[in-house]
Amino acid sequence: MKEKEFIEYIAKSIVDYPEDVRINVVEGEKTTLLELKVNPKDIGKIIGKSGSIIKALRTLLSSLDSKNGRHIALEIKE
């Protein structure tokens, strides 16, 4: 799944502890959920100021889901 690798690559580039980045993929009927887990010290970096980073990641995913016809959701797990 290219979406998983895409988000994993970006997340590892942003955080201080890239070895702790994990993505779990949950396939639904019409939606694919990507559960992003990072080191607790990196949560702020992934969310960004006023949620700017997570919003940008979700925007990038929405452009991918329009190409493949499935909705892709990104959720941060603690």
PDB file of N, CA, C and O in Angstrom:
ATOM      1  N   MET A   1       0.852  -1.180   0.000  1.00  0.00           N
ATOM      2  CA  MET A   1       0.000   0.000   0.000  1.00  0.00           C
ATOM      3  C   MET A   1       0.894   1.238   0.000  1.00  0.00           C
ATOM      4  O   MET A   1       1.646   1.477   0.945  1.00  0.00           O
ATOM      5  N   LYS A   2       0.801   1.998  -1.046  1.00  0.00           N
ATOM      6  CA  LYS A   2       1.673   3.153  -1.190  1.00  0.00           C
ATOM      7  C   LYS A   2       1.343   4.282  -0.216  1.00  0.00           C
ATOM      8  O   LYS A   2       2.229   5.057   0.143  1.00  0.00           O
ATOM      9  N   GLU A   3       0.076   4.390   0.221  1.00  0.00           N
ATOM     10  CA  GLU A   3      -0.302   5.444   1.158  1.00  0.00           C
ATOM     11  C   GLU A   3       0.426   5.264   2.493  1.00  0.00           C
ATOM     12  O   GLU A   3       0.885   6.236   3.094  1.00  0.00           O
ATOM     13  N   LYS A   4       0.526   4.022   2.944  1.00  0.00           N
ATOM     14  CA  LYS A   4       1.205   3.728   4.210  1.00  0.00           C
ATOM     15  C   LYS A   4       2.672   4.149   4.140  1.00  0.00           C
ATOM     16  O   LYS A   4       3.170   4.822   5.042  1.00  0.00           O
ATOM     17  N   GLU A   5       3.358   3.756   3.078  1.00  0.00           N
ATOM     18  CA  GLU A   5       4.771   4.101   2.940  1.00  0.00           C
ATOM     19  C   GLU A   5       4.967   5.614   2.805  1.00  0.00           C
ATOM     20  O   GLU A   5       5.937   6.172   3.319  1.00  0.00           O
ATOM     21  N   PHE A   6       4.048   6.258   2.117  1.00  0.00           N
ATOM     22  CA  PHE A   6       4.102   7.704   1.920  1.00  0.00           C
ATOM     23  C   PHE A   6       4.022   8.444   3.264  1.00  0.00           C
ATOM     24  O   PHE A   6       4.852   9.307   3.550  1.00  0.00           O
ATOM     25  N   ILE A   7       3.030   8.105   4.077  1.00  0.00           N
ATOM     26  CA  ILE A   7       2.860   8.749   5.380  1.00  0.00           C
ATOM     27  C   ILE A   7       4.009   8.374   6.314  1.00  0.00           C
ATOM     28  O   ILE A   7       4.485   9.213   7.078  1.00  0.00           O
ATOM     29  N   GLU A   8       4.452   7.136   6.257  1.00  0.00           N
ATOM     30  CA  GLU A   8       5.564   6.696   7.098  1.00  0.00           C
ATOM     31  C   GLU A   8       6.837   7.483   6.770  1.00  0.00           C
ATOM     32  O   GLU A   8       7.559   7.900   7.676  1.00  0.00           O
ATOM     33  N   TYR A   9       7.109   7.684   5.493  1.00  0.00           N
ATOM     34  CA  TYR A   9       8.286   8.438   5.069  1.00  0.00           C
ATOM     35  C   TYR A   9       8.228   9.884   5.583  1.00  0.00           C
ATOM     36  O   TYR A   9       9.210  10.396   6.120  1.00  0.00           O
ATOM     37  N   ILE A  10       7.084  10.528   5.416  1.00  0.00           N
ATOM     38  CA  ILE A  10       6.938  11.913   5.868  1.00  0.00           C
ATOM     39  C   ILE A  10       7.046  11.997   7.384  1.00  0.00           C
ATOM     40  O   ILE A  10       7.743  12.867   7.907  1.00  0.00           O
ATOM     41  N   ALA A  11       6.367  11.109   8.092  1.00  0.00           N
ATOM     42  CA  ALA A  11       6.398  11.125   9.560  1.00  0.00           C
ATOM     43  C   ALA A  11       7.820  10.933  10.083  1.00  0.00           C
ATOM     44  O   ALA A  11       8.245  11.636  10.999  1.00  0.00           O
ATOM     45  N   LYS A  12       8.550   9.992   9.506  1.00  0.00           N
ATOM     46  CA  LYS A  12       9.928   9.740   9.951  1.00  0.00           C
ATOM     47  C   LYS A  12      10.831  10.942   9.675  1.00  0.00           C
ATOM     48  O   LYS A  12      11.814  11.155  10.384  1.00  0.00           O
ATOM     49  N   SER A  13      10.506  11.721   8.658  1.00  0.00           N
ATOM     50  CA  SER A  13      11.293  12.914   8.336  1.00  0.00           C
ATOM     51  C   SER A  13      11.046  14.048   9.324  1.00  0.00           C
ATOM     52  O   SER A  13      11.908  14.906   9.511  1.00  0.00           O
ATOM     53  N   ILE A  14       9.888  14.058   9.952  1.00  0.00           N
ATOM     54  CA  ILE A  14       9.486  15.147  10.844  1.00  0.00           C
ATOM     55  C   ILE A  14       9.927  14.921  12.282  1.00  0.00           C
ATOM     56  O   ILE A  14      10.362  15.861  12.948  1.00  0.00           O
ATOM     57  N   VAL A  15       9.822  13.691  12.769  1.00  0.00           N
ATOM     58  CA  VAL A  15       9.992  13.403  14.199  1.00  0.00           C
ATOM     59  C   VAL A  15      11.462  13.263  14.617  1.00  0.00           C
ATOM     60  O   VAL A  15      12.355  13.113  13.784  1.00  0.00           O
ATOM     61  N   ASP A  16      11.677  13.318  15.930  1.00  0.00           N
ATOM     62  CA  ASP A  16      13.014  13.119  16.499  1.00  0.00           C
ATOM     63  C   ASP A  16      13.340  11.644  16.703  1.00  0.00           C
ATOM     64  O   ASP A  16      14.510  11.264  16.762  1.00  0.00           O
ATOM     65  N   TYR A  17      12.301  10.811  16.810  1.00  0.00           N
ATOM     66  CA  TYR A  17      12.486   9.382  17.051  1.00  0.00           C
ATOM     67  C   TYR A  17      11.844   8.579  15.898  1.00  0.00           C
ATOM     68  O   TYR A  17      10.791   7.970  16.080  1.00  0.00           O
ATOM     69  N   PRO A  18      12.482   8.583  14.713  1.00  0.00           N
ATOM     70  CA  PRO A  18      11.877   7.905  13.563  1.00  0.00           C
ATOM     71  C   PRO A  18      11.730   6.394  13.742  1.00  0.00           C
ATOM     72  O   PRO A  18      10.880   5.773  13.103  1.00  0.00           O
ATOM     73  N   GLU A  19      12.544   5.810  14.598  1.00  0.00           N
ATOM     74  CA  GLU A  19      12.453   4.363  14.816  1.00  0.00           C
ATOM     75  C   GLU A  19      11.158   3.965  15.533  1.00  0.00           C
ATOM     76  O   GLU A  19      10.784   2.792  15.530  1.00  0.00           O
ATOM     77  N   ASP A  20      10.471   4.941  16.149  1.00  0.00           N
ATOM     78  CA  ASP A  20       9.223   4.659  16.867  1.00  0.00           C
ATOM     79  C   ASP A  20       7.975   4.862  16.009  1.00  0.00           C
ATOM     80  O   ASP A  20       6.860   4.646  16.485  1.00  0.00           O
ATOM     81  N   VAL A  21       8.144   5.267  14.769  1.00  0.00           N
ATOM     82  CA  VAL A  21       6.987   5.494  13.886  1.00  0.00           C
ATOM     83  C   VAL A  21       6.421   4.149  13.440  1.00  0.00           C
ATOM     84  O   VAL A  21       7.135   3.310  12.891  1.00  0.00           O
ATOM     85  N   ARG A  22       5.129   3.960  13.686  1.00  0.00           N
ATOM     86  CA  ARG A  22       4.421   2.746  13.292  1.00  0.00           C
ATOM     87  C   ARG A  22       3.095   3.147  12.650  1.00  0.00           C
ATOM     88  O   ARG A  22       2.439   4.089  13.096  1.00  0.00           O
ATOM     89  N   ILE A  23       2.713   2.433  11.614  1.00  0.00           N
ATOM     90  CA  ILE A  23       1.426   2.677  10.974  1.00  0.00           C
ATOM     91  C   ILE A  23       0.688   1.355  10.853  1.00  0.00           C
ATOM     92  O   ILE A  23       1.186   0.386  10.279  1.00  0.00           O
ATOM     93  N   ASN A  24      -0.516   1.348  11.415  1.00  0.00           N
ATOM     94  CA  ASN A  24      -1.391   0.191  11.312  1.00  0.00           C
ATOM     95  C   ASN A  24      -2.475   0.516  10.287  1.00  0.00           C
ATOM     96  O   ASN A  24      -3.084   1.584  10.341  1.00  0.00           O
ATOM     97  N   VAL A  25      -2.712  -0.398   9.364  1.00  0.00           N
ATOM     98  CA  VAL A  25      -3.714  -0.189   8.310  1.00  0.00           C
ATOM     99  C   VAL A  25      -4.950  -1.016   8.639  1.00  0.00           C
ATOM    100  O   VAL A  25      -4.871  -2.228   8.836  1.00  0.00           O
ATOM    101  N   VAL A  26      -6.100  -0.331   8.694  1.00  0.00           N
ATOM    102  CA  VAL A  26      -7.377  -1.000   8.938  1.00  0.00           C
ATOM    103  C   VAL A  26      -8.236  -0.791   7.700  1.00  0.00           C
ATOM    104  O   VAL A  26      -8.636   0.329   7.384  1.00  0.00           O
ATOM    105  N   GLU A  27      -8.512  -1.890   7.005  1.00  0.00           N
ATOM    106  CA  GLU A  27      -9.303  -1.826   5.777  1.00  0.00           C
ATOM    107  C   GLU A  27     -10.779  -1.981   6.106  1.00  0.00           C
ATOM    108  O   GLU A  27     -11.183  -2.932   6.775  1.00  0.00           O
ATOM    109  N   GLY A  28     -11.572  -1.042   5.631  1.00  0.00           N
ATOM    110  CA  GLY A  28     -13.015  -1.128   5.756  1.00  0.00           C
ATOM    111  C   GLY A  28     -13.621  -1.354   4.383  1.00  0.00           C
ATOM    112  O   GLY A  28     -12.908  -1.564   3.402  1.00  0.00           O
ATOM    113  N   GLU A  29     -14.955  -1.309   4.326  1.00  0.00           N
ATOM    114  CA  GLU A  29     -15.629  -1.532   3.056  1.00  0.00           C
ATOM    115  C   GLU A  29     -15.341  -0.418   2.052  1.00  0.00           C
ATOM    116  O   GLU A  29     -15.030  -0.684   0.892  1.00  0.00           O
ATOM    117  N   LYS A  30     -15.447   0.841   2.510  1.00  0.00           N
ATOM    118  CA  LYS A  30     -15.225   1.981   1.623  1.00  0.00           C
ATOM    119  C   LYS A  30     -14.089   2.883   2.093  1.00  0.00           C
ATOM    120  O   LYS A  30     -13.717   3.831   1.401  1.00  0.00           O
ATOM    121  N   THR A  31     -13.544   2.590   3.259  1.00  0.00           N
ATOM    122  CA  THR A  31     -12.537   3.456   3.860  1.00  0.00           C
ATOM    123  C   THR A  31     -11.326   2.647   4.305  1.00  0.00           C
ATOM    124  O   THR A  31     -11.444   1.521   4.787  1.00  0.00           O
ATOM    125  N   THR A  32     -10.171   3.253   4.130  1.00  0.00           N
ATOM    126  CA  THR A  32      -8.933   2.704   4.679  1.00  0.00           C
ATOM    127  C   THR A  32      -8.485   3.647   5.789  1.00  0.00           C
ATOM    128  O   THR A  32      -8.332   4.847   5.564  1.00  0.00           O
ATOM    129  N   LEU A  33      -8.275   3.109   6.979  1.00  0.00           N
ATOM    130  CA  LEU A  33      -7.843   3.913   8.123  1.00  0.00           C
ATOM    131  C   LEU A  33      -6.368   3.651   8.376  1.00  0.00           C
ATOM    132  O   LEU A  33      -5.952   2.505   8.543  1.00  0.00           O
ATOM    133  N   LEU A  34      -5.583   4.714   8.402  1.00  0.00           N
ATOM    134  CA  LEU A  34      -4.170   4.620   8.752  1.00  0.00           C
ATOM    135  C   LEU A  34      -4.021   5.134  10.178  1.00  0.00           C
ATOM    136  O   LEU A  34      -4.288   6.305  10.449  1.00  0.00           O
ATOM    137  N   GLU A  35      -3.599   4.268  11.084  1.00  0.00           N
ATOM    138  CA  GLU A  35      -3.393   4.648  12.478  1.00  0.00           C
ATOM    139  C   GLU A  35      -1.904   4.899  12.684  1.00  0.00           C
ATOM    140  O   GLU A  35      -1.094   3.973  12.645  1.00  0.00           O
ATOM    141  N   LEU A  36      -1.564   6.146  12.900  1.00  0.00           N
ATOM    142  CA  LEU A  36      -0.167   6.560  13.050  1.00  0.00           C
ATOM    143  C   LEU A  36       0.193   6.604  14.523  1.00  0.00           C
ATOM    144  O   LEU A  36      -0.471   7.267  15.319  1.00  0.00           O
ATOM    145  N   LYS A  37       1.246   5.895  14.873  1.00  0.00           N
ATOM    146  CA  LYS A  37       1.724   5.882  16.250  1.00  0.00           C
ATOM    147  C   LYS A  37       3.165   6.369  16.253  1.00  0.00           C
ATOM    148  O   LYS A  37       3.998   5.859  15.505  1.00  0.00           O
ATOM    149  N   VAL A  38       3.460   7.359  17.095  1.00  0.00           N
ATOM    150  CA  VAL A  38       4.809   7.905  17.224  1.00  0.00           C
ATOM    151  C   VAL A  38       5.191   7.961  18.697  1.00  0.00           C
ATOM    152  O   VAL A  38       4.353   7.745  19.573  1.00  0.00           O
ATOM    153  N   ASN A  39       6.436   8.247  18.961  1.00  0.00           N
ATOM    154  CA  ASN A  39       6.913   8.444  20.322  1.00  0.00           C
ATOM    155  C   ASN A  39       6.103   9.571  20.960  1.00  0.00           C
ATOM    156  O   ASN A  39       5.844  10.579  20.303  1.00  0.00           O
ATOM    157  N   PRO A  40       5.700   9.426  22.217  1.00  0.00           N
ATOM    158  CA  PRO A  40       4.906  10.485  22.872  1.00  0.00           C
ATOM    159  C   PRO A  40       5.560  11.871  22.819  1.00  0.00           C
ATOM    160  O   PRO A  40       4.862  12.885  22.821  1.00  0.00           O
ATOM    161  N   LYS A  41       6.878  11.918  22.772  1.00  0.00           N
ATOM    162  CA  LYS A  41       7.573  13.211  22.692  1.00  0.00           C
ATOM    163  C   LYS A  41       7.410  13.863  21.323  1.00  0.00           C
ATOM    164  O   LYS A  41       7.656  15.060  21.178  1.00  0.00           O
ATOM    165  N   ASP A  42       6.996  13.089  20.315  1.00  0.00           N
ATOM    166  CA  ASP A  42       6.861  13.587  18.947  1.00  0.00           C
ATOM    167  C   ASP A  42       5.422  13.932  18.546  1.00  0.00           C
ATOM    168  O   ASP A  42       5.188  14.374  17.421  1.00  0.00           O
ATOM    169  N   ILE A  43       4.475  13.739  19.434  1.00  0.00           N
ATOM    170  CA  ILE A  43       3.066  14.014  19.099  1.00  0.00           C
ATOM    171  C   ILE A  43       2.899  15.460  18.628  1.00  0.00           C
ATOM    172  O   ILE A  43       2.222  15.709  17.630  1.00  0.00           O
ATOM    173  N   GLY A  44       3.502  16.404  19.329  1.00  0.00           N
ATOM    174  CA  GLY A  44       3.388  17.818  18.957  1.00  0.00           C
ATOM    175  C   GLY A  44       3.957  18.108  17.577  1.00  0.00           C
ATOM    176  O   GLY A  44       3.429  18.951  16.851  1.00  0.00           O
ATOM    177  N   LYS A  45       5.020  17.424  17.215  1.00  0.00           N
ATOM    178  CA  LYS A  45       5.619  17.642  15.895  1.00  0.00           C
ATOM    179  C   LYS A  45       4.710  17.127  14.781  1.00  0.00           C
ATOM    180  O   LYS A  45       4.625  17.736  13.715  1.00  0.00           O
ATOM    181  N   ILE A  46       4.035  16.016  15.026  1.00  0.00           N
ATOM    182  CA  ILE A  46       3.133  15.456  14.015  1.00  0.00           C
ATOM    183  C   ILE A  46       1.868  16.307  13.882  1.00  0.00           C
ATOM    184  O   ILE A  46       1.360  16.503  12.778  1.00  0.00           O
ATOM    185  N   ILE A  47       1.372  16.805  14.996  1.00  0.00           N
ATOM    186  CA  ILE A  47       0.159  17.641  14.947  1.00  0.00           C
ATOM    187  C   ILE A  47       0.487  19.008  14.371  1.00  0.00           C
ATOM    188  O   ILE A  47      -0.256  19.521  13.534  1.00  0.00           O
ATOM    189  N   GLY A  48       1.591  19.604  14.809  1.00  0.00           N
ATOM    190  CA  GLY A  48       1.984  20.917  14.313  1.00  0.00           C
ATOM    191  C   GLY A  48       1.233  22.044  15.012  1.00  0.00           C
ATOM    192  O   GLY A  48       0.280  21.813  15.756  1.00  0.00           O
ATOM    193  N   LYS A  49       1.678  23.247  14.758  1.00  0.00           N
ATOM    194  CA  LYS A  49       1.047  24.420  15.366  1.00  0.00           C
ATOM    195  C   LYS A  49      -0.367  24.569  14.817  1.00  0.00           C
ATOM    196  O   LYS A  49      -0.564  24.665  13.606  1.00  0.00           O
ATOM    197  N   SER A  50      -1.331  24.587  15.698  1.00  0.00           N
ATOM    198  CA  SER A  50      -2.762  24.668  15.351  1.00  0.00           C
ATOM    199  C   SER A  50      -3.195  23.529  14.423  1.00  0.00           C
ATOM    200  O   SER A  50      -4.145  23.680  13.655  1.00  0.00           O
ATOM    201  N   GLY A  51      -2.505  22.400  14.496  1.00  0.00           N
ATOM    202  CA  GLY A  51      -2.876  21.241  13.692  1.00  0.00           C
ATOM    203  C   GLY A  51      -2.456  21.316  12.237  1.00  0.00           C
ATOM    204  O   GLY A  51      -2.972  20.575  11.401  1.00  0.00           O
ATOM    205  N   SER A  52      -1.523  22.207  11.930  1.00  0.00           N
ATOM    206  CA  SER A  52      -1.159  22.428  10.529  1.00  0.00           C
ATOM    207  C   SER A  52      -0.526  21.212   9.849  1.00  0.00           C
ATOM    208  O   SER A  52      -0.816  20.942   8.684  1.00  0.00           O
ATOM    209  N   ILE A  53       0.325  20.483  10.551  1.00  0.00           N
ATOM    210  CA  ILE A  53       1.007  19.337   9.936  1.00  0.00           C
ATOM    211  C   ILE A  53       0.025  18.198   9.673  1.00  0.00           C
ATOM    212  O   ILE A  53       0.009  17.637   8.577  1.00  0.00           O
ATOM    213  N   ILE A  54      -0.789  17.854  10.661  1.00  0.00           N
ATOM    214  CA  ILE A  54      -1.740  16.758  10.467  1.00  0.00           C
ATOM    215  C   ILE A  54      -2.771  17.119   9.400  1.00  0.00           C
ATOM    216  O   ILE A  54      -3.198  16.252   8.638  1.00  0.00           O
ATOM    217  N   LYS A  55      -3.171  18.373   9.337  1.00  0.00           N
ATOM    218  CA  LYS A  55      -4.106  18.806   8.284  1.00  0.00           C
ATOM    219  C   LYS A  55      -3.468  18.655   6.907  1.00  0.00           C
ATOM    220  O   LYS A  55      -4.123  18.223   5.958  1.00  0.00           O
ATOM    221  N   ALA A  56      -2.193  19.011   6.800  1.00  0.00           N
ATOM    222  CA  ALA A  56      -1.491  18.887   5.520  1.00  0.00           C
ATOM    223  C   ALA A  56      -1.378  17.417   5.105  1.00  0.00           C
ATOM    224  O   ALA A  56      -1.570  17.088   3.935  1.00  0.00           O
ATOM    225  N   LEU A  57      -1.072  16.542   6.050  1.00  0.00           N
ATOM    226  CA  LEU A  57      -0.980  15.112   5.745  1.00  0.00           C
ATOM    227  C   LEU A  57      -2.333  14.582   5.275  1.00  0.00           C
ATOM    228  O   LEU A  57      -2.404  13.800   4.327  1.00  0.00           O
ATOM    229  N   ARG A  58      -3.397  15.008   5.938  1.00  0.00           N
ATOM    230  CA  ARG A  58      -4.740  14.557   5.545  1.00  0.00           C
ATOM    231  C   ARG A  58      -5.124  15.099   4.175  1.00  0.00           C
ATOM    232  O   ARG A  58      -5.802  14.417   3.407  1.00  0.00           O
ATOM    233  N   THR A  59      -4.697  16.322   3.861  1.00  0.00           N
ATOM    234  CA  THR A  59      -4.968  16.896   2.544  1.00  0.00           C
ATOM    235  C   THR A  59      -4.247  16.097   1.457  1.00  0.00           C
ATOM    236  O   THR A  59      -4.820  15.815   0.405  1.00  0.00           O
ATOM    237  N   LEU A  60      -3.002  15.738   1.714  1.00  0.00           N
ATOM    238  CA  LEU A  60      -2.262  14.915   0.750  1.00  0.00           C
ATOM    239  C   LEU A  60      -2.934  13.562   0.540  1.00  0.00           C
ATOM    240  O   LEU A  60      -3.010  13.068  -0.584  1.00  0.00           O
ATOM    241  N   LEU A  61      -3.419  12.970   1.623  1.00  0.00           N
ATOM    242  CA  LEU A  61      -4.108  11.685   1.502  1.00  0.00           C
ATOM    243  C   LEU A  61      -5.414  11.818   0.732  1.00  0.00           C
ATOM    244  O   LEU A  61      -5.791  10.911  -0.010  1.00  0.00           O
ATOM    245  N   SER A  62      -6.105  12.937   0.903  1.00  0.00           N
ATOM    246  CA  SER A  62      -7.374  13.106   0.186  1.00  0.00           C
ATOM    247  C   SER A  62      -7.144  13.202  -1.320  1.00  0.00           C
ATOM    248  O   SER A  62      -8.002  12.795  -2.102  1.00  0.00           O
ATOM    249  N   SER A  63      -5.996  13.736  -1.731  1.00  0.00           N
ATOM    250  CA  SER A  63      -5.702  13.765  -3.166  1.00  0.00           C
ATOM    251  C   SER A  63      -5.423  12.359  -3.689  1.00  0.00           C
ATOM    252  O   SER A  63      -5.731  12.052  -4.841  1.00  0.00           O
ATOM    253  N   LEU A  64      -4.844  11.509  -2.851  1.00  0.00           N
ATOM    254  CA  LEU A  64      -4.612  10.115  -3.246  1.00  0.00           C
ATOM    255  C   LEU A  64      -5.912   9.334  -3.309  1.00  0.00           C
ATOM    256  O   LEU A  64      -6.101   8.505  -4.199  1.00  0.00           O
ATOM    257  N   ASP A  65      -6.824   9.599  -2.353  1.00  0.00           N
ATOM    258  CA  ASP A  65      -8.043   8.794  -2.348  1.00  0.00           C
ATOM    259  C   ASP A  65      -8.975   9.151  -3.491  1.00  0.00           C
ATOM    260  O   ASP A  65      -9.811   8.337  -3.883  1.00  0.00           O
ATOM    261  N   SER A  66      -8.846  10.355  -4.033  1.00  0.00           N
ATOM    262  CA  SER A  66      -9.663  10.685  -5.200  1.00  0.00           C
ATOM    263  C   SER A  66      -9.187   9.914  -6.432  1.00  0.00           C
ATOM    264  O   SER A  66      -9.964   9.674  -7.356  1.00  0.00           O
ATOM    265  N   LYS A  67      -7.914   9.528  -6.442  1.00  0.00           N
ATOM    266  CA  LYS A  67      -7.371   8.765  -7.566  1.00  0.00           C
ATOM    267  C   LYS A  67      -7.796   7.299  -7.529  1.00  0.00           C
ATOM    268  O   LYS A  67      -8.043   6.694  -8.573  1.00  0.00           O
ATOM    269  N   ASN A  68      -7.881   6.724  -6.314  1.00  0.00           N
ATOM    270  CA  ASN A  68      -8.185   5.296  -6.240  1.00  0.00           C
ATOM    271  C   ASN A  68      -9.628   4.996  -5.841  1.00  0.00           C
ATOM    272  O   ASN A  68     -10.009   3.828  -5.765  1.00  0.00           O
ATOM    273  N   GLY A  69     -10.432   6.016  -5.588  1.00  0.00           N
ATOM    274  CA  GLY A  69     -11.847   5.803  -5.321  1.00  0.00           C
ATOM    275  C   GLY A  69     -12.189   5.341  -3.922  1.00  0.00           C
ATOM    276  O   GLY A  69     -13.351   5.037  -3.653  1.00  0.00           O
ATOM    277  N   ARG A  70     -11.227   5.277  -3.026  1.00  0.00           N
ATOM    278  CA  ARG A  70     -11.467   4.899  -1.628  1.00  0.00           C
ATOM    279  C   ARG A  70     -11.114   6.067  -0.740  1.00  0.00           C
ATOM    280  O   ARG A  70     -10.187   6.824  -1.029  1.00  0.00           O
ATOM    281  N   HIS A  71     -11.854   6.213   0.339  1.00  0.00           N
ATOM    282  CA  HIS A  71     -11.535   7.254   1.311  1.00  0.00           C
ATOM    283  C   HIS A  71     -10.407   6.753   2.215  1.00  0.00           C
ATOM    284  O   HIS A  71     -10.444   5.620   2.693  1.00  0.00           O
ATOM    285  N   ILE A  72      -9.417   7.598   2.442  1.00  0.00           N
ATOM    286  CA  ILE A  72      -8.301   7.248   3.308  1.00  0.00           C
ATOM    287  C   ILE A  72      -8.311   8.218   4.485  1.00  0.00           C
ATOM    288  O   ILE A  72      -8.243   9.433   4.297  1.00  0.00           O
ATOM    289  N   ALA A  73      -8.397   7.677   5.695  1.00  0.00           N
ATOM    290  CA  ALA A  73      -8.425   8.489   6.915  1.00  0.00           C
ATOM    291  C   ALA A  73      -7.124   8.278   7.677  1.00  0.00           C
ATOM    292  O   ALA A  73      -6.562   7.183   7.691  1.00  0.00           O
ATOM    293  N   LEU A  74      -6.657   9.356   8.312  1.00  0.00           N
ATOM    294  CA  LEU A  74      -5.439   9.299   9.117  1.00  0.00           C
ATOM    295  C   LEU A  74      -5.774   9.672  10.544  1.00  0.00           C
ATOM    296  O   LEU A  74      -6.383  10.708  10.809  1.00  0.00           O
ATOM    297  N   GLU A  75      -5.365   8.804  11.462  1.00  0.00           N
ATOM    298  CA  GLU A  75      -5.643   9.021  12.876  1.00  0.00           C
ATOM    299  C   GLU A  75      -4.344   8.843  13.657  1.00  0.00           C
ATOM    300  O   GLU A  75      -3.550   7.952  13.357  1.00  0.00           O
ATOM    301  N   ILE A  76      -4.132   9.694  14.657  1.00  0.00           N
ATOM    302  CA  ILE A  76      -2.950   9.576  15.508  1.00  0.00           C
ATOM    303  C   ILE A  76      -3.337   8.780  16.744  1.00  0.00           C
ATOM    304  O   ILE A  76      -4.295   9.121  17.438  1.00  0.00           O
ATOM    305  N   LYS A  77      -2.591   7.726  17.012  1.00  0.00           N
ATOM    306  CA  LYS A  77      -2.814   6.897  18.189  1.00  0.00           C
ATOM    307  C   LYS A  77      -1.739   7.202  19.214  1.00  0.00           C
ATOM    308  O   LYS A  77      -0.580   7.433  18.872  1.00  0.00           O
ATOM    309  N   GLU A  78      -2.142   7.199  20.477  1.00  0.00           N
ATOM    310  CA  GLU A  78      -1.167   7.431  21.544  1.00  0.00           C
ATOM    311  C   GLU A  78      -0.839   6.134  22.248  1.00  0.00           C
ATOM    312  O   GLU A  78      -0.034   6.124  23.180  1.00  0.00           O
TER     313      GLU A  78
END
